Amino acid sequence: MIAIAFGAATQVANSREGLIAEVITLLAGLAGISLVLYGVFAGARRVPVSAIPRPAAPARPPSSREFGMGAAGLGVAAILIGGLAITAGWQWAALGTVVLLPMIVGSAYFCARFLRAR
């Protein structure tokens, strides 16, 4: 994604598209640096494991609040992608779908988990 953003930034200059490409490039760089720092420092500290084993927590049934959160997440994603499709075109809507994919999958999981339990 970072390489695509840099490539897009070289094609436009002093235009609205150029500013958008620059912002996307900076955000992609921020995401890349964040992932690198997370990879470096995620396992830096070790927490001592207690010798006493803890019993597993009992599984609780999913609540209707989780279903509401999942449905709201899917609704927000649909509104955002629809807004991109209307205002910026299908290419931006496709990119927005890729960016929102983790949110869409998580929201769909909440809904499916609730419906499967009922």
C-alpha positions as CSV (number, residue, x, y, z in Angstrom):
1,M,0.0,0.0,0.0
2,I,2.9,2.3,0.8
3,A,4.4,1.7,-2.7
4,I,1.1,2.3,-4.4
5,A,0.7,5.6,-2.5
6,F,4.2,6.8,-3.5
7,G,3.6,5.8,-7.1
8,A,0.3,7.7,-7.1
9,A,2.0,10.8,-5.6
10,T,4.5,10.9,-8.4
11,Q,1.8,11.1,-11.1
12,V,0.1,14.3,-9.8
13,A,1.5,17.6,-8.7
14,N,0.0,20.8,-7.4
15,S,-3.5,19.6,-7.5
16,R,-6.3,18.3,-5.3
17,E,-5.4,14.7,-6.2
18,G,-1.8,15.4,-5.3
19,L,-2.8,16.6,-1.8
20,I,-4.9,13.5,-1.3
21,A,-2.1,11.3,-2.5
22,E,0.3,13.0,-0.1
23,V,-2.1,12.5,2.8
24,I,-2.5,8.8,1.9
25,T,1.2,8.5,1.7
26,L,1.8,10.0,5.1
27,L,-0.9,7.8,6.7
28,A,0.5,4.7,5.1
29,G,3.9,5.6,6.4
30,L,2.5,6.1,9.8
31,A,0.8,2.8,9.7
32,G,4.0,1.1,8.5
33,I,6.1,2.6,11.2
34,S,3.5,1.7,13.9
35,L,3.6,-1.9,12.7
36,V,7.4,-2.0,12.8
37,L,7.5,-0.5,16.3
38,Y,4.8,-2.9,17.5
39,G,6.8,-5.8,16.1
40,V,10.0,-4.7,17.8
41,F,8.6,-3.9,21.2
42,A,5.6,-6.2,21.6
43,G,7.6,-9.0,23.2
44,A,10.1,-6.8,25.0
45,R,8.9,-7.4,28.6
46,R,8.1,-10.8,30.0
47,V,5.5,-11.1,32.7
48,P,6.3,-13.9,35.2
49,V,3.7,-16.7,35.0
50,S,2.1,-17.6,38.3
51,A,2.5,-21.2,39.4
52,I,-1.2,-21.5,40.3
53,P,-3.3,-22.5,37.3
54,R,-6.5,-20.4,36.9
55,P,-9.7,-22.1,36.0
56,A,-11.1,-21.2,32.6
57,A,-13.8,-18.6,32.6
58,P,-17.3,-20.0,31.8
59,A,-18.5,-19.1,28.3
60,R,-21.3,-16.6,28.3
61,P,-23.9,-16.3,25.7
62,P,-23.6,-13.3,23.4
63,S,-25.8,-10.4,24.3
64,S,-28.1,-8.3,22.2
65,R,-25.7,-5.4,22.7
66,E,-23.0,-7.2,20.8
67,F,-25.5,-7.8,18.0
68,G,-26.4,-4.1,18.0
69,M,-22.7,-3.1,17.9
70,G,-22.1,-5.5,15.0
71,A,-25.1,-4.2,13.1
72,A,-24.1,-0.6,13.8
73,G,-20.6,-1.3,12.5
74,L,-21.9,-2.8,9.3
75,G,-24.2,0.2,8.9
76,V,-21.3,2.7,9.4
77,A,-19.1,0.8,6.9
78,A,-21.9,0.8,4.4
79,I,-22.5,4.5,4.8
80,L,-18.8,5.3,4.5
81,I,-18.3,3.1,1.4
82,G,-21.4,4.4,-0.2
83,G,-20.3,8.0,0.5
84,L,-17.0,7.2,-1.1
85,A,-18.7,5.6,-4.1
86,I,-21.0,8.6,-4.7
87,T,-18.5,11.4,-4.1
88,A,-15.1,9.9,-5.3
89,G,-15.9,7.0,-7.6
90,W,-15.7,3.3,-7.4
91,Q,-11.9,3.2,-7.2
92,W,-12.0,5.0,-3.9
93,A,-14.9,2.9,-2.7
94,A,-12.8,-0.2,-3.4
95,L,-9.9,1.2,-1.5
96,G,-12.2,2.2,1.4
97,T,-13.6,-1.4,1.4
98,V,-10.0,-2.8,1.7
99,V,-9.3,-0.3,4.6
100,L,-12.5,-1.1,6.4
101,L,-12.3,-4.8,5.9
102,P,-11.2,-5.6,9.5
103,M,-14.1,-3.6,10.8
104,I,-16.5,-5.3,8.4
105,V,-15.3,-8.8,9.4
106,G,-15.4,-8.0,13.1
107,S,-18.9,-6.6,12.9
108,A,-20.1,-9.5,10.8
109,Y,-18.6,-11.9,13.4
110,F,-20.5,-10.2,16.2
111,C,-23.8,-10.5,14.2
112,A,-23.1,-14.2,13.2
113,R,-22.1,-15.2,16.8
114,F,-25.3,-13.7,18.2
115,L,-27.5,-15.3,15.5
116,R,-25.8,-18.7,15.8
117,A,-26.4,-18.8,19.6
118,R,-30.1,-18.0,19.2
